[in-house]
Amino acid sequence: MPHSVYLPHMMGTATVEPSGRFEAGSFQSFTVTYTAGYFGVDDTGSIKVVHRFASDMGRPQFDNPEAANYTTVEASNNAVLELRYDPKGNIRPWDKTLYIKVVRGFLREGDRIVIRFGDTRQGSPGIRIQTFCEETFEFRILTDAIATYNYVELPDQPVISIVPGPPAMWKAVLPTERGAGQSFALKIKGEDKWGNPSDRCEGTVTLRPSRPVAGLPETVTFTPGDFSVTVENLSVAEAGDLTIDMVGGDGTVLATSNPLRISDAPELLPYWGDLHGQSEETIGTNSAREFLEFARDKAFLDTCSHQGNDFQITGEFWAHLNELTAEFNQDGGFIVFPGYEWSGNTGLGGDRNVLFMNEGRTIHRSSHALVDDLSDVDTDAHSAADLFQALKDEDCVVFAHIGGRYADIKMAHDLRLESAVEVHSAWGTFEWLIHDAFEQGYRVGIVSNSDGHKGRPGASFPGATLFGAYGGLTCTLAPEFSRAGVIEALRRRHHYGTTGCRMLLDVRAQFDNPAEQFDDDPNVGDTFSEPADNAIMGDILCSGDDAVTITVDAHASAPIERMEIRNGLDVLETVRPYAETDFGNRIRVVWEGSEYRGRGRQTIWDGNARLEGNAFERLAPINSYNLDKKFEQTGPGALEWTALTTGGFGGFDAWLADPKAGTLSIDTALVQCQIPIADIGMEDTNFDAGGISRRIRVFRLPDDNPHKTLTVERRLPLLDGRDNAFYVCITQEDGHLVWSSPIYVFR
């Protein structure tokens, strides 16, 4: 207990009205009543009403009674109260704080403080409750009854349930590759407008495959109360790619599945995972059990790992996590790794993720900051270097992560353990981390996960607060569907990362003469090697050839905007699946980047666009997940928006009345620019804004881009005396990014 435990039953009681179940993201009005206990609340004493860090409930405001989130407080005995809101006013994870101080007078037993969250009496629509589901959302009350600033939590807290709304979008999920004749399942669901899987789906949809599928019914029916429908025992007899459309009763395509490749004899199969997220026992939402159930049953993941902040993981919770991973892990069904987020201070190395092969391992915390039991404090590893030393004999893998703290891999890195860097999470996109690795000569793979705090691993919408991006996914190319198979894929860097989409991606290198392919990074020491005339993403080779042939085969879940072929820090070529002759009336405006590497990386892009001598016929936002943010056309040539980025990108597409006429003006706090429409072409026009890759880009796209596949073959030179780290970054038109792990070729 981080607070005082002195006589909580004498400190008062609290209730909330109304109670019950409320739709996520809806506007409501709640009256929380605190009734003072035996001690009352003394002059200058106070109470706090706190919510979790993860909650994105509307921020209470006290000035505008007609606006959203208007909040009022009064004392039944007319004591004078001071009111303020502080998002970091209490001990994490309960740090979002409404602070109410008695500044004149005092409360006796039975006196009340009445708090109206979303007070509608003067025209406010109410308070916007959090956008994600939680069965036990608390208005947690703490009281400083004796005016010592030593708070006591009430023994019984007011609770409501936050539940999903009706479906607003649909998802159809297939595996990414299977053998010819091998059985597979189609899993479909509806999500509400905030991304919560909905149990309010009903009606019949038609399934329309791109090629014949044995066992596929013509229709499926949703029943209210079910979160998803699974169609099992499907198969395709011959090699080729498959997608399945979900079609509504009016003929509208509600969703198209991710692509599934049927191969004759695949050696490695792709498995999708979110290997990084947290639950309410640390800083997230809902229990660790519910976390794993969501990953398996609602996000349709193959692999998962709970990664709580180590300084919040008690010995009891660590034991419970190990029990859960052992219970949920099932070879051939759902692979779960025990692990944790090592959450060291930035100056000591920054965040790392540790995934163990087996349960029962020691947790080496970065500190015991929120763990009161110090009996195992001697197992702490306070720096990243200490962590690597503590793990040197463990059967585990480590990722470098950027969250609140960022991993400084220039300060500390162990090439035996740290097999990958996480370039994307719900915190944003951080390509500079793989750049750090290249600069240091490290051979690491690329993963993307969520670090989700909202109880939605594998389908991690950012909500409406600090998180600036949809959570990522990692696709491992494993020899078998087991812990051992997935760990082997991670250690050999046979994987790729996405910002949440499921793309089918194959990147290979072909050599004129057999290269020496290493079983492990030879920088570690002696390692097995054998001749090879081809390689896949993550492989490490030595070649005497002057050049290598790189092939890329991508089948995306949305049209492909571009693909960059890279060698380490250098972009060798940008490939687009369309030509300038395909252009029509559509332009794209993108804002992107971050302020700097640390917690204050958010960049505000609130602004407007004006079109002189032309008009917007249609507008569509990109990567706009926060429905609180404005995106509004205010005239034929006028657009206003509110937006932010945390390393990734957002923006909009505009279809113009005339493809060449007029001038586009953009006005934000960081960029003010003008560009003639006639000057907008295939290549980006950049307007830089400092920070890390912070800028606005403007370029042209076809009115309709049908290209979801892209296959290229390039002959690329091998540079002497250094690693050639060949990899690709692919941008889908829907805003998702995909990175292959590099193929490392030393000449």
KAPEHU-V813010 format. One record per residue. OMEGA is omega in radians with two decimals (* if undefined). Layout:
# KAPEHU-V813010
OMEGA
OMEGA
This chain:
# KAPEHU-V813010
-3.10
-3.11
3.08
3.09
-3.09
2.98
-3.10
-3.12
3.11
-3.05
3.07
3.14
3.13
3.10
3.03
3.07
-0.14
3.01
3.12
-3.00
-3.04
-3.07
3.13
3.09
-3.13
3.07
-3.09
3.04
-3.11
3.03
3.09
-3.11
3.04
3.08
-3.05
3.10
-3.03
-3.08
-3.01
2.96
-3.01
3.03
-3.06
2.96
-3.04
2.93
3.03
2.93
-2.98
3.07
-3.09
3.02
-3.04
-3.04
3.07
3.00
-3.14
-3.12
3.14
3.04
-2.93
-2.96
-3.03
-3.05
3.12
-3.06
3.12
3.01
3.11
-3.03
3.13
3.14
3.06
3.10
-3.10
-3.14
3.10
2.99
-3.13
-3.08
3.00
-3.00
3.01
3.13
-3.14
-3.12
3.09
-3.02
-3.14
-3.08
3.13
0.14
-3.12
-2.97
3.11
-2.81
2.86
-3.03
-3.10
-3.08
3.04
-3.05
3.06
-3.06
-3.13
3.10
2.97
3.08
-3.14
3.04
-3.01
2.88
-3.07
-3.11
3.11
3.03
-3.06
-3.12
-3.03
-3.00
-3.13
3.00
3.11
3.07
-3.09
3.10
3.11
-3.10
-2.99
-2.96
-3.12
-2.93
3.08
-3.08
-3.09
3.07
-3.04
2.77
-2.98
-3.06
3.00
-3.12
2.99
-2.99
-3.01
3.05
3.07
-3.04
3.05
-2.91
3.08
3.07
3.07
-3.08
3.12
-3.03
3.07
-3.04
2.93
3.05
3.11
-2.96
-3.09
3.03
3.13
-3.11
3.07
3.11
-3.01
3.12
3.04
-3.00
3.01
2.91
-3.05
3.07
3.04
3.08
3.09
-3.13
-3.14
-3.09
3.09
-3.12
2.96
-3.14
-3.07
-3.12
2.95
3.09
3.09
-2.99
3.09
3.06
3.10
3.00
-3.00
3.01
-3.14
3.09
3.06
-3.14
-3.04
3.07
3.10
3.10
-3.07
-3.10
3.10
3.07
-3.07
3.12
3.12
3.10
-3.10
3.08
3.12
-3.13
2.95
-3.08
3.05
3.08
3.11
-3.08
3.10
3.13
-3.10
3.04
3.10
3.06
-3.01
3.05
3.03
3.08
3.06
-2.97
-3.00
-3.11
3.13
-3.11
-3.09
2.85
3.12
3.08
2.89
-3.04
3.12
-3.09
-3.14
3.13
3.13
3.05
-3.11
-3.13
2.98
-3.11
2.91
-3.11
3.03
3.08
3.02
-3.10
-3.13
-3.09
-3.10
3.10
3.11
3.11
-3.12
3.09
-3.01
-3.12
2.89
-2.97
-3.05
3.05
-3.03
3.13
-3.02
3.13
3.00
-3.08
-3.10
-3.07
-3.13
-2.98
3.10
3.08
3.12
3.08
-3.11
3.09
3.11
-3.10
-3.08
-2.91
-3.09
3.06
3.08
3.10
2.99
-3.07
-3.09
3.01
3.01
-3.04
3.14
3.03
-2.99
-3.07
3.01
-3.07
3.08
3.07
3.13
-3.13
3.09
3.10
3.13
3.11
3.13
3.07
-3.13
-3.11
3.09
-3.14
-3.02
-3.07
-3.14
3.09
-3.13
-3.10
-3.07
-3.04
-3.11
3.13
2.94
-3.14
-3.11
3.02
3.00
-2.92
3.14
3.06
-3.07
-3.11
3.11
3.04
3.09
-2.93
2.99
3.03
-3.11
3.09
3.14
3.05
-3.04
3.05
3.02
-3.12
3.14
3.00
3.09
-3.06
3.00
3.07
3.01
-2.99
-3.14
3.07
-3.05
-3.12
-3.08
-3.08
3.12
-3.07
-3.13
3.07
-3.12
2.99
-2.94
3.12
3.11
3.08
3.07
3.13
-3.13
3.10
-3.12
-3.07
-2.94
3.13
-3.09
3.02
-3.02
2.96
-3.10
3.00
2.94
-3.00
2.99
3.07
2.96
3.01
3.08
3.12
3.06
-3.09
3.00
3.11
-3.07
3.09
3.07
-3.04
3.06
-3.01
-3.01
-2.99
-3.02
2.99
-3.11
-3.06
3.14
2.98
3.09
3.08
-3.13
-3.13
-2.96
3.12
-3.14
3.14
3.05
3.06
3.05
-3.13
3.12
-3.12
3.14
-3.11
3.12
3.07
-3.07
3.02
-3.13
3.01
3.01
3.12
-3.06
-2.82
-3.07
3.12
-2.97
3.04
-3.07
-3.13
3.14
3.07
-2.85
3.00
-3.03
-3.09
-2.94
3.10
-2.95
-3.06
-3.03
-3.03
2.96
-3.10
-3.05
3.07
3.04
3.08
3.11
3.12
-2.91
3.11
3.08
-3.09
-3.13
3.05
-3.10
-3.14
-3.13
3.09
3.10
3.11
-3.14
-3.12
-3.13
3.10
3.11
-3.11
3.03
-3.08
3.08
3.07
3.06
3.09
3.09
3.11
2.98
-3.03
3.08
3.11
-3.08
3.03
3.11
-3.03
3.09
3.11
-3.09
3.05
3.06
-3.12
-3.03
3.09
3.11
3.14
-3.13
3.05
3.09
-3.07
3.14
3.13
-3.13
3.05
3.10
3.13
3.12
3.08
3.04
-3.08
3.08
-3.10
3.13
-3.10
3.10
-3.07
3.00
-3.05
3.03
3.14
3.07
-3.08
3.14
3.08
3.12
3.06
3.12
3.09
-3.09
2.99
-2.94
3.07
3.10
3.12
-3.09
3.09
-3.12
3.00
3.04
3.01
-2.98
2.93
-3.09
-3.08
-3.02
2.98
-3.08
-3.09
2.98
-3.07
3.06
-3.08
-3.10
-3.13
3.13
3.13
3.10
-3.05
3.08
-3.01
-3.03
2.96
3.11
3.06
-3.08
2.93
-3.00
3.02
-3.09
-3.13
3.08
-2.96
-2.97
-3.05
-3.11
-3.03
-3.08
3.06
-3.13
-3.12
3.11
-3.12
-3.12
3.05
3.10
-3.12
3.12
3.11
-3.13
3.13
3.03
3.05
3.13
3.14
3.11
3.13
3.10
3.13
-3.12
-3.07
-3.10
-3.07
3.03
-3.11
-3.09
2.93
-2.89
3.00
-3.05
3.12
-3.12
3.14
-3.05
3.14
3.07
-3.12
2.89
-3.03
3.02
3.00
3.10
-3.10
3.09
-3.10
2.98
3.11
-3.13
2.94
3.09
3.02
-2.98
3.08
3.12
-3.05
-3.02
-2.94
2.93
-3.08
3.07
3.06
3.13
-3.10
2.98
-3.14
-3.06
-3.09
2.95
-3.02
3.03
3.10
3.05
-3.13
-3.12
-3.12
-3.13
-3.09
-3.11
-3.12
-3.13
2.83
-2.99
3.01
-3.00
-3.10
3.09
3.13
3.12
-3.14
-3.07
-3.03
2.91
3.10
3.10
3.12
-3.02
3.09
3.02
3.07
3.11
-3.13
-3.10
-2.90
3.04
3.09
3.12
3.11
-3.12
3.02
-3.10
3.04
-3.02
-3.14
3.03
3.14
-3.03
2.88
-3.12
3.00
2.89
-3.05
-3.07
3.07
-3.13
2.95
-3.08
3.08
3.00
-3.13
-3.12
3.08
3.14
3.09
3.11
3.09
2.97
2.95
-3.09
2.83
-3.07
3.14
3.09
3.11
*
